[in-house]
Amino acid sequence: MLQEQAMPQRMTKVNGLATRYLDYGSPAKGAKDLVLLHGLGASLERWLLVAPTLSKYFRVIVPDIVGFGYSDKPTVEYTMDFFTDFFDKFLQNLGIEKPHIVGSSFGGHLAAEYAIRNRRKIDKLALASPAGVMRTSTPILDQYIMAALYPTYENALKAFRDMAHDPSIVDEGTVTDFVRRMNLPNAKYAFMSTLLGMRYSPPLRGRLSSVIAPTLVIWGDEDRMIPVQYAKEFREVPNNELVVIKDCGHTPYIEKPKTFNRIVLKFLAGKEELVP
């Protein structure tokens, strides 16, 4: 994992809430903005294996979504209305107009919902194992929820290892940081409130047809948290493309970062020669 001092960390206030984020700056004049949205219970650190490479081509912005990471965790209802409003104001704060957005799991749900509600505010959309279409839980998701509610090192280690196709990719820093963050004030509340907010949000099915942004859907073929069978739900997006990564679990940007970057750069930049 990258060293803390190498992270271009910033803070901003969104609706009065302190929000931590990374801003890698523009690699060249006129470079497109690219926003990376993490999953449930996660933080911006989850993107550190891919963000530096992506920042060679885009101004990469990576927030700790409100309620998670080291951003504020207010006692509110964490509904999709709350999150889409937060995200819209976050983009306004940073002067970002019509970015590319890449969202993982819960972050994919948020990105898709934002694309439905703000059709012309997104250029291209990439969703990695997005949530929002699975209405029943899985044993791996249940295990992850238990690790969040009872954040011991052992519980978190098992949850992260079982989430991945190759458990050896899970490092100690990821586990200890998850445990530390889930023990922060209001962290468990924000986690569970978000789960409920996702559960009772308007269904994506039947609404994805209104997304006008070209959309890439990326899934690991061995994802046991949100199985790849749910990828078919996103065919409803008019301009969609699906890429399934072999021997990969729920987090392709961590398990297969080079493959992930090649796929995303080809989709976003549209030029093979940009692929490292």
VEXDREN-743730 format. One line per 2 residues: number of its first residue (from 1); their letters; for each residue y, x, z of N, C-alpha, C. Coordinates in steps of 0.02 Angstrom, whole numbers, plus 50000, padded with zeros to 5 digits. Layout:
<rotors>
NUM> A> Y/X/Z/Y/X/Z/Y/X/Z | ... $
</rotors>
This chain:
<rotors>
1> ML> 49940/50042/50000/50000/50000/50000/50062/50044/50000 | 50116/50021/49969/50176/50061/49964/50210/50069/50032 $
3> QE> 50245/50124/50039/50279/50137/50102/50338/50090/50111 | 50350/50070/50174/50403/50023/50190/50471/50046/50162 $
5> QA> 50486/50113/50170/50551/50137/50150/50563/50133/50074 | 50509/50125/50036/50515/50121/49963/50533/50050/49941 $
7> MP> 50530/50002/49987/50542/49933/49969/50617/49918/49967 | 50642/49890/49912/50713/49873/49907/50728/49807/49944 $
9> QR> 50725/49809/50010/50728/49749/50051/50800/49725/50060 | 50809/49659/50057/50875/49627/50065/50866/49566/50109 $
11> MT> 50923/49538/50131/50924/49475/50168/50979/49431/50139 | 50966/49365/50138/51017/49317/50119/51008/49255/50162 $
13> KV> 51059/49214/50165/51055/49151/50202/51050/49093/50152 | 50997/49054/50159/50986/48995/50116/50988/48934/50160 $
15> NG> 51038/48891/50150/51048/48833/50195/51049/48855/50268 | 51080/48913/50280/51087/48939/50348/51025/48975/50374 $
17> LA> 50973/48981/50334/50911/49012/50356/50904/49083/50328 | 50893/49130/50373/50886/49200/50352/50823/49207/50309 $
19> TR> 50833/49235/50250/50779/49242/50201/50775/49315/50178 | 50717/49343/50189/50703/49413/50170/50677/49414/50098 $
21> YL> 50698/49464/50060/50673/49470/49992/50680/49542/49967 | 50644/49556/49913/50651/49620/49879/50690/49608/49815 $
23> DY> 50733/49656/49798/50770/49653/49735/50765/49723/49703 | 50725/49728/49651/50714/49793/49619/50769/49812/49570 $
25> GS> 50818/49766/49561/50874/49781/49516/50853/49777/49443 | 50902/49782/49399/50889/49777/49327/50872/49846/49299 $
27> PA> 50815/49852/49265/50797/49917/49236/50840/49934/49175 | 50871/49883/49145/50914/49893/49087/50963/49835/49081 $
29> KG> 51017/49846/49046/51067/49794/49037/51035/49734/49003 | 51046/49675/49033/51019/49614/49004/50947/49600/49020 $
31> AK> 50917/49640/49065/50847/49629/49083/50838/49560/49115 | 50783/49528/49098/50769/49461/49123/50750/49462/49197 $
33> DL> 50768/49409/49233/50748/49402/49303/50676/49376/49306 | 50637/49405/49351/50568/49384/49364/50559/49374/49438 $
35> VL> 50540/49314/49459/50532/49297/49529/50457/49289/49544 | 50434/49322/49597/50364/49318/49618/50359/49279/49683 $
37> LH> 50317/49227/49684/50310/49183/49741/50240/49189/49772 | 50238/49208/49835/50174/49220/49870/50140/49155/49891 $
39> GL> 50080/49162/49918/50039/49105/49938/50049/49084/50010 | 50011/49035/50031/50014/49007/50098/49999/49060/50151 $
41> GA> 50042/49066/50201/50030/49113/50255/50041/49185/50236 | 50065/49197/50176/50072/49266/50151/50145/49289/50158 $
43> SL> 50160/49345/50126/50227/49374/50128/50238/49413/50065 | 50299/49438/50056/50315/49475/49995/50272/49538/49985 $
45> ER> 50244/49563/50041/50202/49623/50036/50142/49614/49990 | 50121/49552/49980/50062/49540/49938/50074/49560/49865 $
47> WL> 50137/49568/49845/50152/49584/49776/50165/49658/49765 | 50158/49699/49816/50179/49769/49811/50137/49811/49763 $
49> LV> 50078/49790/49746/50037/49828/49699/50057/49817/49626 | 50094/49763/49613/50113/49748/49544/50189/49749/49532 $
51> AP> 50228/49737/49583/50301/49730/49574/50333/49794/49546 | 50316/49854/49569/50349/49914/49541/50339/49921/49466 $
53> TL> 50279/49908/49440/50268/49912/49368/50307/49858/49331 | 50305/49797/49357/50342/49742/49325/50417/49756/49324 $
55> SK> 50441/49793/49375/50512/49807/49380/50537/49856/49328 | 50491/49886/49290/50511/49930/49234/50537/49889/49175 $
57> YF> 50521/49824/49175/50538/49781/49119/50583/49723/49138 | 50585/49705/49203/50623/49648/49226/50660/49665/49292 $
59> RV> 50710/49626/49307/50737/49628/49375/50690/49586/49418 | 50651/49617/49459/50600/49583/49498/50627/49564/49567 $
61> IV> 50621/49500/49583/50642/49472/49647/50581/49443/49682 | 50572/49462/49745/50512/49440/49782/50533/49414/49851 $
63> PD> 50537/49349/49861/50558/49323/49927/50499/49313/49975 | 50515/49319/50039/50474/49288/50091/50496/49215/50092 $
65> IV> 50456/49171/50066/50474/49100/50064/50487/49076/50135 | 50539/49035/50143/50557/49011/50210/50495/48982/50245 $
67> GF> 50487/48999/50309/50428/48978/50347/50374/49031/50349 | 50381/49083/50307/50329/49134/50301/50359/49204/50303 $
69> GY> 50314/49253/50306/50337/49323/50308/50382/49335/50367 | 50439/49367/50352/50488/49380/50405/50553/49342/50393 $
71> SD> 50549/49289/50353/50605/49242/50346/50603/49193/50405 | 50658/49155/50414/50662/49106/50468/50607/49053/50460 $
73> KP> 50587/49026/50517/50536/48974/50520/50562/48915/50560 | 50605/48875/50530/50636/48820/50567/50585/48765/50584 $
75> TV> 50602/48725/50633/50560/48667/50650/50582/48608/50608 | 50554/48605/50548/50570/48552/50500/50504/48529/50469 $
77> EY> 50507/48478/50429/50449/48458/50390/50447/48500/50326 | 50393/48538/50318/50387/48583/50261/50356/48545/50202 $
79> TM> 50397/48503/50172/50376/48463/50115/50393/48500/50050 | 50367/48476/49994/50385/48506/49930/50459/48494/49914 $
81> DF> 50487/48439/49938/50560/48428/49931/50598/48485/49966 | 50576/48501/50027/50608/48555/50065/50603/48622/50028 $
83> FT> 50543/48638/50003/50532/48702/49971/50568/48708/49904 | 50568/48654/49864/50602/48658/49799/50677/48663/49808 $
85> DF> 50704/48630/49859/50776/48636/49874/50791/48707/49897 | 50750/48734/49942/50758/48803/49965/50758/48851/49906 $
87> FD> 50709/48844/49862/50702/48891/49806/50761/48886/49758 | 50785/48826/49745/50842/48817/49701/50904/48851/49730 $
89> KF> 50915/48841/49795/50973/48872/49828/50965/48949/49831 | 50904/48972/49841/50891/49044/49842/50911/49075/49775 $
91> LQ> 50890/49044/49720/50908/49069/49654/50983/49068/49644 | 51016/49015/49667/51089/49011/49661/51123/49067/49699 $
93> NL> 51098/49080/49760/51127/49133/49802/51127/49200/49765 | 51074/49213/49729/51066/49277/49695/51093/49277/49624 $
95> GI> 51122/49221/49604/51151/49216/49537/51099/49218/49482 | 51040/49191/49497/50985/49193/49448/50983/49127/49409 $
97> EK> 50985/49133/49344/50982/49074/49301/50922/49081/49253 | 50881/49031/49249/50825/49027/49203/50780/49090/49205 $
99> PH> 50750/49104/49262/50707/49162/49267/50636/49148/49242 | 50597/49201/49234/50525/49195/49232/50502/49187/49304 $
101> IV> 50450/49147/49315/50424/49138/49383/50348/49148/49381 | 50325/49188/49428/50253/49197/49438/50237/49174/49509 $
103> GS> 50191/49126/49515/50174/49099/49581/50100/49103/49594 | 50083/49121/49655/50012/49126/49675/49994/49072/49725 $
105> SF> 49940/49036/49712/49912/48987/49759/49966/48937/49779 | 49986/48935/49843/50041/48890/49863/50104/48905/49823 $
107> GG> 50118/48969/49811/50176/48987/49771/50171/48961/49700 | 50109/48955/49674/50098/48924/49609/50112/48849/49610 $
109> HL> 50093/48817/49665/50108/48746/49674/50184/48736/49674 | 50219/48777/49713/50291/48773/49717/50323/48785/49648 $
111> AA> 50299/48836/49613/50327/48852/49547/50316/48795/49498 | 50256/48765/49500/50242/48709/49455/50285/48649/49471 $
113> EY> 50292/48634/49536/50334/48578/49557/50406/48590/49537 | 50429/48652/49545/50498/48668/49526/50507/48659/49450 $
115> AI> 50457/48679/49412/50460/48673/49339/50461/48600/49317 | 50428/48557/49354/50428/48485/49340/50496/48455/49354 $
117> RN> 50525/48475/49410/50589/48445/49432/50650/48477/49399 | 50643/48539/49377/50699/48576/49348/50677/48606/49282 $
119> RR> 50663/48564/49235/50628/48583/49173/50664/48638/49135 | 50730/48638/49136/50768/48685/49095/50793/48746/49135 $
121> KI> 50769/48753/49196/50791/48809/49238/50741/48866/49240 | 50686/48860/49202/50635/48912/49200/50625/48934/49128 $
123> DK> 50618/48999/49117/50603/49024/49050/50528/49021/49038 | 50489/49063/49074/50417/49061/49068/50386/49057/49138 $
125> LA> 50327/49028/49141/50294/49015/49204/50224/49044/49203 | 50206/49081/49256/50138/49107/49262/50111/49087/49330 $
127> LA> 50052/49057/49330/50022/49030/49391/49955/49065/49404 | 49950/49098/49462/49888/49132/49480/49850/49091/49531 $
129> SP> 49792/49065/49511/49751/49021/49554/49795/48971/49591 | 49834/48931/49555/49883/48887/49588/49850/48832/49628 $
131> AG> 49881/48817/49685/49862/48758/49724/49896/48697/49694 | 49881/48639/49724/49916/48578/49703/49873/48528/49666 $
133> VM> 49813/48548/49645/49769/48501/49610/49703/48491/49648 | 49688/48533/49696/49626/48527/49734/49639/48482/49795 $
135> RT> 49606/48426/49798/49619/48377/49851/49568/48380/49908 | 49517/48421/49902/49470/48432/49957/49469/48507/49972 $
137> ST> 49453/48524/50033/49453/48594/50053/49389/48629/50031 | 49387/48694/50041/49328/48735/50029/49313/48774/50093 $
139> PI> 49253/48797/50103/49238/48837/50163/49282/48898/50171 | 49300/48931/50115/49342/48991/50119/49413/48972/50141 $
141> LD> 49438/48916/50115/49504/48893/50137/49503/48874/50211 | 49451/48839/50232/49444/48820/50303/49444/48883/50347 $
143> QY> 49410/48934/50324/49406/48996/50363/49475/49030/50368 | 49512/49028/50312/49580/49057/50311/49626/49018/50359 $
145> IM> 49619/48952/50360/49660/48911/50405/49644/48928/50478 | 49581/48937/50493/49561/48956/50561/49589/49025/50580 $
147> AA> 49590/49070/50532/49618/49137/50545/49693/49133/50559 | 49727/49085/50527/49799/49076/50540/49811/49045/50608 $
149> LY> 49769/48998/50628/49778/48965/50693/49754/49008/50751 | 49703/49049/50739/49675/49094/50789/49676/49164/50761 $
151> PT> 49736/49194/50757/49745/49256/50720/49722/49319/50758 | 49657/49327/50763/49629/49390/50788/49614/49435/50728 $
153> YE> 49607/49499/50741/49592/49546/50687/49526/49527/50654 | 49476/49509/50694/49410/49492/50667/49413/49431/50622 $
155> NA> 49448/49379/50645/49453/49317/50605/49489/49330/50538 | 49544/49368/50542/49582/49382/50482/49544/49426/50434 $
157> LK> 49510/49477/50460/49471/49522/50417/49418/49484/50379 | 49382/49440/50414/49329/49401/50380/49359/49355/50327 $
159> AF> 49416/49323/50343/49448/49278/50295/49469/49314/50232 | 49500/49372/50240/49524/49409/50181/49466/49439/50141 $
161> RD> 49415/49462/50175/49357/49489/50139/49321/49435/50099 | 49313/49377/50129/49278/49323/50095/49319/49293/50038 $
163> MA> 49384/49302/50042/49429/49277/49989/49423/49319/49925 | 49403/49383/49934/49401/49430/49878/49330/49434/49849 $
165> HD> 49327/49452/49785/49261/49464/49754/49230/49527/49784 | 49271/49580/49790/49249/49644/49819/49283/49652/49887 $
167> PS> 49247/49642/49942/49279/49645/50008/49307/49714/50026 | 49287/49765/49991/49311/49832/50007/49384/49842/49990 $
169> IV> 49413/49797/49950/49484/49805/49932/49531/49784/49988 | 49505/49751/50040/49546/49728/50096/49562/49788/50142 $
171> DE> 49626/49803/50150/49645/49860/50191/49669/49837/50260 | 49667/49884/50307/49684/49868/50376/49755/49843/50384 $
173> GT> 49801/49872/50344/49872/49851/50349/49882/49778/50332 | 49847/49754/50281/49852/49683/50263/49831/49638/50320 $
175> VT> 49776/49656/50352/49748/49616/50407/49794/49617/50467 | 49815/49677/50488/49857/49682/50548/49925/49649/50538 $
177> DF> 49953/49653/50477/50017/49620/50464/50010/49545/50466 | 49955/49519/50439/49942/49446/50442/49938/49423/50514 $
179> VR> 49901/49459/50555/49894/49442/50626/49962/49444/50661 | 50001/49496/50646/50068/49503/50677/50112/49444/50657 $
181> RM> 50113/49427/50593/50157/49374/50570/50136/49305/50595 | 50070/49293/50600/50047/49228/50623/50058/49219/50698 $
183> NL> 50075/49272/50733/50092/49268/50804/50167/49263/50816 | 50206/49262/50763/50278/49254/50770/50294/49181/50790 $
185> PN> 50350/49170/50824/50368/49102/50843/50371/49055/50783 | 50340/48998/50790/50340/48944/50739/50298/48959/50677 $
187> AK> 50263/49017/50675/50225/49034/50615/50167/48985/50605 | 50131/48970/50658/50073/48924/50651/50098/48854/50632 $
189> YA> 50153/48834/50662/50181/48768/50646/50200/48764/50572 | 50235/48816/50547/50256/48817/50477/50195/48815/50431 $
191> FM> 50143/48852/50448/50082/48854/50408/50051/48785/50404 | 50041/48752/50460/50008/48687/50460/50052/48632/50430 $
193> ST> 50117/48636/50442/50163/48587/50413/50163/48594/50337 | 50159/48655/50312/50156/48666/50239/50091/48637/50210 $
195> LL> 50036/48648/50245/49973/48619/50222/49978/48543/50215 | 50008/48511/50265/50017/48439/50262/50066/48420/50206 $
197> GM> 50119/48460/50199/50167/48447/50145/50136/48451/50076 | 50090/48499/50068/50054/48505/50004/50007/48445/49994 $
199> RY> 49973/48428/50049/49923/48374/50045/49954/48308/50025 | 50014/48295/50051/50046/48230/50039/50103/48234/49988 $
201> SP> 50105/48288/49950/50156/48294/49898/50136/48251/49838 | 50184/48235/49794/50166/48198/49733/50114/48237/49693 $
203> PL> 50062/48205/49669/50011/48241/49631/50040/48276/49570 | 50016/48337/49557/50037/48371/49496/50006/48338/49435 $
205> RG> 49945/48313/49443/49911/48280/49388/49952/48220/49364 | 49961/48216/49299/50001/48162/49271/50075/48179/49265 $
207> RL> 50096/48235/49296/50166/48255/49293/50175/48322/49258 | 50121/48361/49253/50125/48427/49222/50144/48424/49149 $
209> SS> 50134/48366/49119/50152/48358/49048/50227/48365/49036 | 50266/48360/49089/50339/48366/49081/50364/48438/49085 $
211> VI> 50319/48485/49100/50339/48556/49102/50350/48580/49031 | 50410/48606/49017/50425/48629/48949/50420/48705/48943 $
213> AP> 50418/48740/48999/50412/48813/48997/50343/48834/48973 | 50338/48883/48929/50272/48911/48912/50238/48934/48977 $
215> TL> 50176/48916/48986/50142/48926/49051/50077/48963/49042 | 50070/49017/49081/50008/49055/49084/49973/49039/49149 $
217> VI> 49909/49024/49146/49869/49011/49205/49817/49067/49210 | 49816/49101/49267/49771/49158/49278/49724/49140/49336 $
219> WG> 49660/49152/49326/49612/49134/49380/49557/49187/49384 | 49535/49202/49444/49477/49244/49452/49413/49203/49445 $
221> DE> 49365/49229/49408/49304/49190/49397/49262/49181/49461 | 49276/49223/49512/49240/49218/49575/49284/49192/49631 $
223> DR> 49336/49155/49614/49381/49126/49665/49343/49071/49702 | 49332/49081/49766/49297/49031/49806/49345/48992/49851 $
225> MI> 49408/49012/49852/49457/48974/49891/49482/48913/49851 | 49503/48926/49789/49520/48872/49742/49480/48888/49678 $
227> PV> 49421/48858/49670/49376/48877/49615/49408/48867/49546 | 49385/48910/49499/49414/48911/49432/49406/48845/49396 $
229> QY> 49361/48802/49418/49352/48737/49385/49417/48696/49384 | 49462/48710/49432/49524/48673/49436/49575/48695/49383 $
231> AK> 49560/48749/49348/49606/48772/49296/49615/48719/49241 | 49563/48679/49231/49567/48629/49176/49622/48579/49188 $
233> EF> 49642/48569/49252/49695/48521/49267/49762/48542/49235 | 49770/48608/49224/49834/48633/49198/49837/48632/49122 $
235> RE> 49784/48607/49090/49787/48598/49018/49837/48544/48999 | 49856/48505/49048/49906/48452/49037/49974/48480/49017 $
237> VP> 49988/48542/49039/50052/48573/49019/50050/48582/48943 | 50101/48558/48907/50099/48560/48834/50087/48629/48804 $
239> NN> 50122/48680/48830/50117/48747/48803/50084/48791/48856 | 50017/48790/48858/49981/48826/48911/49930/48874/48882 $
241> EL> 49915/48925/48922/49865/48975/48904/49826/48992/48968 | 49761/48997/48963/49719/49014/49021/49685/49081/49010 $
243> VV> 49690/49125/49060/49654/49188/49060/49613/49192/49124 | 49547/49199/49117/49502/49206/49174/49482/49279/49180 $
245> IK> 49493/49308/49240/49478/49378/49252/49409/49384/49283 | 49367/49425/49253/49299/49433/49277/49297/49474/49342 $
247> DC> 49246/49457/49383/49234/49493/49446/49297/49496/49489 | 49327/49438/49497/49391/49434/49534/49392/49370/49576 $
249> GH> 49419/49375/49636/49425/49319/49681/49492/49284/49676 | 49521/49266/49734/49580/49223/49736/49646/49259/49721 $
251> TP> 49646/49325/49726/49710/49362/49720/49705/49417/49667 | 49709/49399/49603/49701/49449/49550/49752/49505/49551 $
253> YI> 49813/49491/49575/49866/49542/49578/49851/49595/49631 | 49804/49581/49676/49782/49630/49725/49715/49660/49706 $
255> EK> 49670/49618/49682/49603/49641/49666/49600/49678/49599 | 49640/49655/49551/49641/49686/49484/49714/49695/49461 $
257> PK> 49753/49735/49498/49825/49739/49483/49842/49763/49413 | 49805/49812/49387/49821/49837/49319/49805/49783/49267 $
259> TF> 49749/49750/49275/49731/49696/49229/49782/49640/49233 | 49801/49623/49294/49851/49570/49305/49916/49587/49269 $
261> NR> 49940/49648/49279/50003/49668/49248/49999/49667/49171 | 49943/49690/49144/49935/49688/49071/49941/49617/49044 $
263> IV> 49906/49571/49078/49906/49501/49057/49976/49470/49062 | 50008/49482/49119/50074/49452/49132/50127/49482/49085 $
265> LK> 50126/49548/49076/50175/49579/49032/50168/49557/48960 | 50106/49550/48938/50095/49526/48870/50123/49456/48861 $
267> FL> 50111/49414/48911/50135/49344/48908/50212/49341/48912 | 50241/49376/48959/50313/49371/48971/50354/49408/48918 $
269> AG> 50331/49467/48899/50369/49508/48852/50351/49495/48780 | 50289/49473/48769/50268/49455/48702/50258/49514/48656 $
271> KE> 50253/49574/48685/50244/49634/48644/50189/49677/48673 | 50139/49690/48635/50082/49730/48658/50104/49799/48680 $
273> EL> 50154/49827/48648/50172/49897/48663/50203/49904/48733 | 50223/49849/48763/50250/49853/48831/50195/49857/48884 $
275> VP> 50134/49842/48864/50079/49842/48912/50062/49913/48931 | 50065/49931/48996/50053/50000/49016/49978/50017/49013 $
</rotors>
